[in-house]
């Protein structure tokens, strides 16, 4: 049986780890190098680094910071933010990233996914989707760190991206992000049921029960969280012990 993964996320702004609610009201959450090292020691299965303003500010991901973090961790490391070319990915992989996450650039130029998959392998390409449930009940794709709405349905874009070569989907519900009220189980389960690649659920984790729900009802392969780990509300070790008690297979 494949184990479920617990993935802390470092959202980076101005070289610091930050966290907001519904993609707004950003506050400082600590030094990313220290946090990354701590989570690796505590038993995180992977680590995700997202330079959340790189696309908006039209600059590249902070490769020097990626390099520093990579030297302090011993788990798979996914990096995203401002990636728009094969060269961008090469730089990040040379600086310690194991996988890269693309979002806005891939939506605007879907051929980028195929290019990256061909060059580095699908296992290296994570498609991040920021999605929001609208009044019509549909989940739509948002770009530029959740600032720009599109008319494309999340499920349609996810299927297209996987067909192009994306090896994993990082799904963030903007409705749930930072609320600690639970993950978006409906859209997570929909993608997990339709796609032949792993789905990482992100946005809304607040209690250990929420992680049980997203792995059972949501059928997620992995769950990503930030503030509950950054602010010491839940420890990774105690979360894994709890999941194990609930008969959910995790690496301990």
C-alpha positions in Angstrom: 0.0 0.0 0.0 1.3 3.5 -0.9 1.7 5.6 2.2 -0.1 9.0 2.5 2.3 12.0 2.6 2.4 14.9 5.0 3.9 18.0 3.3 4.6 21.3 5.1 4.6 24.3 2.8 6.9 27.3 3.0 5.2 30.3 1.3 8.0 32.8 0.7 7.7 36.6 0.4 10.8 38.9 0.7 12.9 35.9 1.8 10.7 35.1 4.8 8.0 32.4 5.4 4.6 33.9 5.5 1.0 32.8 5.8 -2.4 34.4 5.0 -6.1 33.5 5.0 -7.9 33.1 1.7 -4.7 34.3 0.0 -4.9 37.7 1.9 -3.8 39.2 5.3 -0.2 37.9 5.0 1.8 37.6 8.2 5.3 36.5 9.0 5.8 32.9 10.0 9.6 32.6 10.4 12.9 31.8 8.8 12.4 29.3 5.9 15.8 27.6 6.4 15.2 26.9 10.0 11.6 25.8 9.4 12.6 23.5 6.6 15.3 21.8 8.7 12.8 21.4 11.6 10.2 19.8 9.4 12.7 17.4 7.9 13.8 16.3 11.4 10.2 16.0 12.6 9.3 13.5 9.8 7.9 15.5 6.9 7.6 13.3 3.8 8.4 16.2 1.5 8.8 20.0 1.6 7.2 22.5 -0.8 8.6 26.0 -1.3 6.4 28.6 -3.1 7.7 32.0 -3.9 4.2 33.5 -3.8 4.9 36.9 -5.4 7.4 35.9 -8.0 4.8 35.9 -10.8 3.2 39.1 -9.8 6.6 40.8 -9.4 7.8 39.3 -12.7 11.0 37.8 -11.3 12.5 34.4 -10.9 12.3 32.2 -7.8 14.9 32.8 -5.1 17.5 30.2 -6.2 20.0 31.1 -3.5 17.4 30.5 -0.8 16.4 27.3 -2.4 20.1 26.2 -2.2 20.3 27.1 1.5 17.2 25.1 2.4 18.2 22.1 0.3 21.4 21.8 2.4 19.4 21.5 5.6 16.9 18.8 4.5 16.9 15.2 3.5 13.4 14.8 2.0 12.1 15.5 -1.5 11.9 19.3 -2.2 9.4 20.9 -4.6 9.9 24.5 -5.6 7.6 26.9 -7.4 7.0 30.5 -8.2 7.8 32.4 -11.4 8.9 29.3 -13.4 8.3 29.8 -17.1 11.1 28.0 -19.0 13.3 24.9 -19.1 16.2 27.1 -18.1 14.4 28.2 -14.9 13.9 24.6 -13.9 17.5 23.7 -14.7 18.7 26.5 -12.3 16.4 25.2 -9.5 17.4 21.6 -9.9 21.1 22.6 -9.8 20.3 24.4 -6.5 18.8 21.4 -4.8 15.1 21.2 -5.9 13.9 17.6 -6.7 10.6 18.7 -8.4 9.2 22.0 -9.6 5.8 23.5 -9.4 4.3 25.5 -12.3 1.0 27.4 -12.1 0.3 30.7 -14.0 3.0 30.3 -16.7 1.7 26.8 -17.5 -1.9 27.9 -17.8 -0.9 30.7 -20.2 1.4 28.4 -22.2 0.3 24.8 -21.7 3.1 23.6 -24.1 5.4 24.4 -21.2 4.2 21.3 -19.3 5.0 19.1 -22.2 8.5 20.7 -22.6 9.3 20.3 -19.0 8.0 16.7 -18.9 10.1 15.8 -22.0 13.2 17.5 -20.6 13.1 16.4 -16.9 10.4 13.6 -16.7 6.8 13.9 -15.6 7.8 12.9 -12.1 9.6 16.3 -11.8 6.6 18.4 -12.9 3.9 19.4 -10.4 1.0 21.4 -11.6 -0.2 23.8 -8.9 -3.9 24.9 -9.3 -5.4 27.6 -7.2 -9.1 27.1 -7.4 -12.2 28.8 -6.1 -15.8 27.6 -5.9 -18.2 30.2 -7.3 -21.9 30.7 -6.8 -22.7 28.4 -9.7 -21.2 25.5 -7.7 -18.2 25.1 -10.1 -14.6 25.3 -9.2 -12.6 27.7 -11.4 -8.9 28.3 -12.0 -7.3 31.4 -10.6 -3.9 32.8 -11.6 -1.2 35.2 -10.3 -1.4 34.0 -6.7 -5.2 33.9 -6.7 -5.5 37.5 -8.0 -6.9 36.7 -11.5 -10.0 34.7 -12.2 -10.4 32.6 -15.3 -13.4 31.0 -16.9 -11.7 27.6 -17.0 -13.0 24.8 -14.7 -10.5 23.3 -12.4 -11.3 19.7 -13.5 -10.9 20.5 -17.2 -7.5 22.2 -16.7 -6.3 19.4 -14.5 -7.1 16.7 -17.1 -5.5 18.7 -19.8 -2.3 19.3 -17.8 -2.0 15.6 -17.0 -2.5 14.7 -20.6 0.4 17.1 -21.4 2.7 15.4 -18.9 2.1 16.8 -15.4 3.1 14.1 -12.9 1.3 15.4 -9.9 -1.4 18.0 -9.0 -1.1 20.4 -6.1 -4.7 21.6 -5.5 -5.2 24.6 -3.3 -8.8 25.6 -2.4 -8.9 29.4 -2.1 -12.2 29.1 -0.2 -10.5 27.0 2.5 -7.0 28.4 2.5 -5.9 29.5 6.0 -9.4 29.0 7.5 -8.5 25.8 9.4 -12.0 24.6 8.8 -11.0 21.6 6.7 -9.9 20.7 3.2 -12.2 21.0 0.1 -13.2 17.4 0.0 -15.5 17.5 -3.0 -13.1 18.9 -5.6 -10.2 16.9 -4.1 -12.1 13.7 -4.4 -13.3 14.5 -7.9 -9.7 15.0 -9.2 -8.3 12.0 -7.3 -11.0 9.9 -8.8 -10.5 11.1 -12.4 -6.7 11.5 -12.7 -4.0 8.8 -13.0 -1.5 10.9 -11.0 -1.2 11.8 -7.3 -3.3 14.7 -6.0 -1.9 16.8 -3.1 -4.7 18.6 -1.2 -3.9 22.1 0.1 -5.9 24.7 2.0 -7.9 24.4 5.2 -6.1 21.9 7.4 -6.7 22.9 11.0 -7.2 19.7 13.0 -5.9 16.1 12.8 -9.4 15.0 11.9 -9.2 17.2 8.8 -6.3 15.1 7.6 -8.2 11.9 8.2 -11.1 13.3 6.2 -9.0 14.4 3.2 -7.3 11.0 3.0 -10.6 9.0 3.3 -13.4 11.1 1.9 -11.1 13.3 -0.2 -9.1 10.4 -1.5 -5.9 12.6 -1.6 -2.5 11.1 -1.9 -0.9 13.8 0.1 -2.0 16.7 2.3 -0.1 20.0 2.5 -0.4 22.5 5.3 1.4 25.6 6.5 0.2 27.6 9.5 -0.7 24.7 11.8 3.0 23.6 11.5 4.6 27.0 11.4 2.8 28.2 14.6 3.3 24.8 16.4 -0.4 24.0 16.6 0.1 20.4 15.4 3.4 18.5 15.3 4.2 16.3 12.3 5.1 13.4 14.5 1.9 13.5 16.6 -0.2 13.9 13.4 1.4 10.8 11.9 0.8 8.9 15.1 -2.9 9.9 15.0 -3.3 8.9 11.4 -1.7 5.6 12.1 -4.2 5.0 14.9 -6.9 5.8 12.4 -5.5 3.0 10.1 -4.2 5.5 7.5 -0.8 4.3 6.2 1.9 6.9 6.7 5.7 6.7 6.9 6.8 7.0 10.6 
